[in-house]
Amino acid sequence: MKKITTLFLALGLTTLLSANEHGKHWGYMGEVDPSHWGELNKKFNMCSQGKHQSPINVVATKKGELKPLELNYKADAKSVINNGHTIQVNIKDGSVFKIDGKDYKLKQFHFHVPSENNINGDKFPLEAHFVHATDDGKLAVVAVMFNYGDKNPTLDKIWSQFPNLKVGEAKDITLSAKDIKALLPKDKKYYHFMGSLTTPPCSEGVKWFVLKSPLTVSKEQINSFFSQFSFPNNRPIQPTNGRDILE
């Protein structure tokens, strides 16, 4: 049951549970901001007690020959939702990230403004998280950074749905597998480390793959995203606590 709950939370399926089920609801501002997450619900204790939490300032501690990422994205998007914390695009079945011979299925991707992870001390205006899960509940996240520059055409297709999105209500979206792959840089060199979900319950054991090469996003696109929430939706940097960060 614990694995199922963690998986549902990771996939954004329980972000709007009632207070009776979920305790006091978490957020990014005031008395429910990230500094209070561990106090809001006993299920969130890892948010304050965990030792391998995310996000982090990504600074490589070990160099090695990391294997190329086996990202086989074939499926189109299914829907888009404003879940109250982010804009999330849900994916149809069929896209797989193969890690050590095991299939991690792409379930959704979502966005944080500004970035949650830093790279060598640098923060970015936008970060996308591609969330993958095995059938038994193991999780892997591929993170993509965005720097200010040209307008991103794929983001434009997602952002165009903002006027139609009511909190908690999924809407159909036309977004092909090709569009989704366009949200990944051509150069897929990456950092790898073990971490956690960046939202409650902050469960650990998540495999993180942070791509080094950023894409571009316009300032107008950032402002449009920010206007959906009126607050930054990034968890502060967490201690690395001696973790290996490979590149």
C-alpha positions as CSV (number, residue, x, y, z in Angstrom):
1,M,0.0,0.0,0.0
2,K,2.9,2.4,0.8
3,K,4.4,1.9,-2.6
4,I,1.1,2.5,-4.3
5,T,0.5,5.7,-2.3
6,T,4.0,6.9,-3.1
7,L,3.5,6.2,-6.8
8,F,0.1,8.0,-6.9
9,L,1.7,11.0,-5.2
10,A,4.5,11.0,-7.7
11,L,2.1,10.8,-10.6
12,G,0.1,13.7,-9.3
13,L,-3.0,11.6,-8.7
14,T,-3.5,12.5,-5.1
15,T,-2.6,16.2,-5.0
16,L,-6.2,17.2,-4.4
17,L,-7.1,14.7,-1.7
18,S,-9.4,16.0,1.1
19,A,-7.9,17.3,4.3
20,N,-9.3,14.2,6.1
21,E,-7.3,11.9,3.9
22,H,-4.2,14.0,3.6
23,G,-4.0,16.1,6.7
24,K,-3.4,19.8,6.2
25,H,-2.7,20.4,2.6
26,W,0.8,21.3,1.6
27,G,1.9,24.3,-0.5
28,Y,4.7,26.7,-1.3
29,M,3.7,29.7,0.8
30,G,3.0,30.6,4.4
31,E,2.3,28.0,7.1
32,V,2.2,25.1,4.6
33,D,5.5,26.0,2.7
34,P,8.3,23.5,2.3
35,S,9.8,24.3,5.7
36,H,6.6,23.0,7.3
37,W,5.9,19.9,5.1
38,G,7.2,17.4,7.6
39,E,4.8,18.8,10.2
40,L,1.6,18.7,8.2
41,N,1.1,14.9,8.0
42,K,2.9,12.0,9.6
43,K,3.2,10.5,6.0
44,F,5.4,13.5,5.1
45,N,8.0,12.9,7.8
46,M,10.7,12.2,5.2
47,C,10.4,15.9,4.1
48,S,12.1,16.8,7.3
49,Q,13.9,13.6,8.4
50,G,15.2,12.3,5.0
51,K,18.9,12.3,4.3
52,H,18.8,11.9,0.5
53,Q,16.3,14.6,-0.4
54,S,15.8,16.5,-3.6
55,P,16.4,19.0,-5.1
56,I,20.1,19.6,-4.7
57,N,22.9,21.8,-6.0
58,V,24.3,19.4,-8.6
59,V,28.1,19.3,-8.4
60,A,29.8,16.2,-9.6
61,T,31.7,14.2,-7.0
62,K,32.8,11.4,-9.3
63,K,33.6,11.1,-13.0
64,G,32.9,8.0,-15.0
65,E,31.5,6.7,-18.2
66,L,27.8,6.9,-17.7
67,K,25.7,4.9,-20.1
68,P,23.7,6.8,-22.7
69,L,20.1,7.3,-21.6
70,E,17.7,4.7,-23.2
71,L,14.7,7.0,-23.6
72,N,12.2,5.4,-26.0
73,Y,9.4,7.9,-26.1
74,K,6.7,6.7,-28.5
75,A,3.4,7.7,-26.9
76,D,1.4,10.9,-27.3
77,A,0.2,13.0,-24.4
78,K,-3.2,12.1,-22.9
79,S,-4.2,15.2,-21.0
80,V,-3.0,18.4,-19.2
81,I,-3.9,19.5,-15.7
82,N,-3.4,22.3,-13.3
83,N,-3.1,20.2,-10.1
84,G,-2.8,23.3,-7.9
85,H,0.9,23.0,-7.6
86,T,2.1,22.8,-11.2
87,I,1.1,22.2,-14.8
88,Q,1.3,18.5,-15.6
89,V,1.0,16.7,-18.9
90,N,-0.1,13.0,-18.5
91,I,1.2,10.5,-21.1
92,K,-0.5,7.6,-22.8
93,D,1.0,4.1,-22.3
94,G,4.0,3.2,-24.5
95,S,7.0,5.4,-23.6
96,V,9.8,3.7,-21.7
97,F,13.1,4.6,-20.0
98,K,15.1,1.5,-19.7
99,I,17.5,1.4,-16.7
100,D,19.7,-1.6,-16.1
101,G,17.3,-3.7,-18.2
102,K,14.2,-2.6,-16.3
103,D,11.3,-0.7,-17.9
104,Y,10.5,2.7,-16.3
105,K,7.4,3.9,-18.0
106,L,6.9,7.6,-18.7
107,K,3.8,8.7,-16.8
108,Q,3.9,12.5,-16.8
109,F,6.0,15.5,-17.0
110,H,5.5,18.8,-15.1
111,F,7.3,22.1,-14.5
112,H,8.9,24.2,-11.8
113,V,9.5,28.0,-11.9
114,P,12.3,28.7,-11.1
115,S,14.3,25.5,-11.2
116,E,14.4,23.2,-8.2
117,N,17.9,21.7,-8.8
118,N,20.9,24.0,-9.4
119,I,23.9,23.0,-11.5
120,N,27.2,24.1,-10.1
121,G,25.4,26.9,-8.2
122,D,23.4,28.1,-11.1
123,K,19.6,28.3,-11.0
124,F,17.5,28.3,-14.1
125,P,14.1,30.1,-14.8
126,L,12.4,26.8,-15.6
127,E,12.9,23.0,-14.9
128,A,10.9,20.1,-16.4
129,H,10.6,16.8,-14.6
130,F,9.8,13.7,-16.7
131,V,8.5,11.1,-14.1
132,H,8.9,7.4,-14.8
133,A,7.7,4.4,-12.8
134,T,8.1,0.7,-12.9
135,D,5.1,-1.6,-12.4
136,D,6.3,-2.2,-8.8
137,G,6.6,1.5,-7.9
138,K,10.2,2.4,-8.4
139,L,10.7,5.9,-9.7
140,A,13.1,7.7,-12.0
141,V,13.1,11.4,-12.9
142,V,14.8,13.0,-15.9
143,A,15.2,16.8,-15.3
144,V,15.6,19.3,-18.1
145,M,16.7,22.9,-17.5
146,F,15.6,26.0,-19.5
147,N,17.5,29.2,-19.9
148,Y,16.0,32.5,-21.2
149,G,16.1,32.8,-24.9
150,D,13.9,32.1,-27.9
151,K,10.3,31.1,-27.3
152,N,9.9,27.3,-27.0
153,P,7.3,26.1,-29.5
154,T,6.4,22.9,-27.6
155,L,5.9,24.8,-24.4
156,D,3.6,27.2,-26.5
157,K,1.4,24.2,-27.3
158,I,1.0,23.4,-23.6
159,W,0.7,27.0,-22.4
160,S,-2.1,27.6,-25.0
161,Q,-4.3,25.4,-22.7
162,F,-3.9,27.7,-19.7
163,P,-7.2,29.6,-20.3
164,N,-9.1,26.3,-20.3
165,L,-7.6,24.8,-17.2
166,K,-9.6,24.8,-13.9
167,V,-7.7,23.5,-10.9
168,G,-8.0,19.7,-10.7
169,E,-9.7,19.2,-14.0
170,A,-7.8,17.3,-16.8
171,K,-8.2,18.5,-20.3
172,D,-7.4,16.7,-23.6
173,I,-4.3,18.0,-25.3
174,T,-2.9,17.4,-28.8
175,L,0.8,16.7,-28.1
176,S,2.7,14.1,-30.1
177,A,5.6,11.9,-29.1
178,K,7.7,14.0,-31.4
179,D,6.6,17.1,-29.5
180,I,7.5,15.5,-26.2
181,K,10.9,14.4,-27.4
182,A,11.5,18.1,-28.5
183,L,11.5,18.9,-24.8
184,L,14.7,17.0,-24.4
185,P,18.0,18.5,-25.6
186,K,19.9,16.7,-28.4
187,D,23.0,16.5,-26.2
188,K,21.8,14.1,-23.4
189,K,24.9,14.1,-21.2
190,Y,23.8,14.1,-17.6
191,Y,24.5,13.9,-13.9
192,H,23.1,11.0,-11.9
193,F,22.4,10.7,-8.2
194,M,19.8,9.2,-5.8
195,G,17.3,11.5,-4.3
196,S,13.6,11.9,-3.5
197,L,10.4,13.3,-4.7
198,T,10.5,17.1,-4.5
199,T,6.9,17.3,-3.2
200,P,5.3,15.5,-0.2
201,P,5.7,12.7,0.8
202,C,9.3,13.4,-0.2
203,S,9.9,9.6,-0.6
204,E,13.5,8.6,-1.2
205,G,15.0,6.0,-3.5
206,V,14.3,8.1,-6.7
207,K,16.8,7.8,-9.5
208,W,17.6,11.3,-10.8
209,F,19.1,12.1,-14.2
210,V,19.8,15.8,-14.6
211,L,20.6,16.8,-18.2
212,K,23.5,19.2,-18.6
213,S,22.3,21.0,-21.7
214,P,19.5,23.5,-21.2
215,L,16.8,24.4,-23.7
216,T,15.4,27.9,-24.2
217,V,12.2,29.5,-22.9
218,S,11.1,33.1,-23.4
219,K,10.5,35.6,-20.5
220,E,6.9,35.8,-21.7
221,Q,6.4,32.1,-21.3
222,I,7.9,32.2,-17.8
223,N,5.5,35.1,-16.9
224,S,2.6,33.2,-18.3
225,F,3.4,30.1,-16.2
226,F,3.9,32.2,-13.1
227,S,0.6,33.9,-13.6
228,Q,-1.2,30.5,-13.2
229,F,0.0,30.3,-9.5
230,S,1.3,33.7,-8.4
231,F,4.0,32.0,-6.4
232,P,7.3,30.1,-7.2
233,N,6.6,26.4,-7.1
234,N,10.1,25.2,-6.3
235,R,11.3,23.4,-3.2
236,P,14.5,24.9,-1.7
237,I,17.9,23.2,-2.2
238,Q,18.4,20.3,0.2
239,P,21.8,19.0,1.7
240,T,23.6,16.4,-0.3
241,N,24.9,14.7,2.8
242,G,27.8,13.1,1.1
243,R,25.9,11.6,-1.8
244,D,27.7,10.5,-4.9
245,I,26.9,12.7,-7.9
246,L,28.1,11.0,-11.1
247,E,28.9,12.6,-14.4
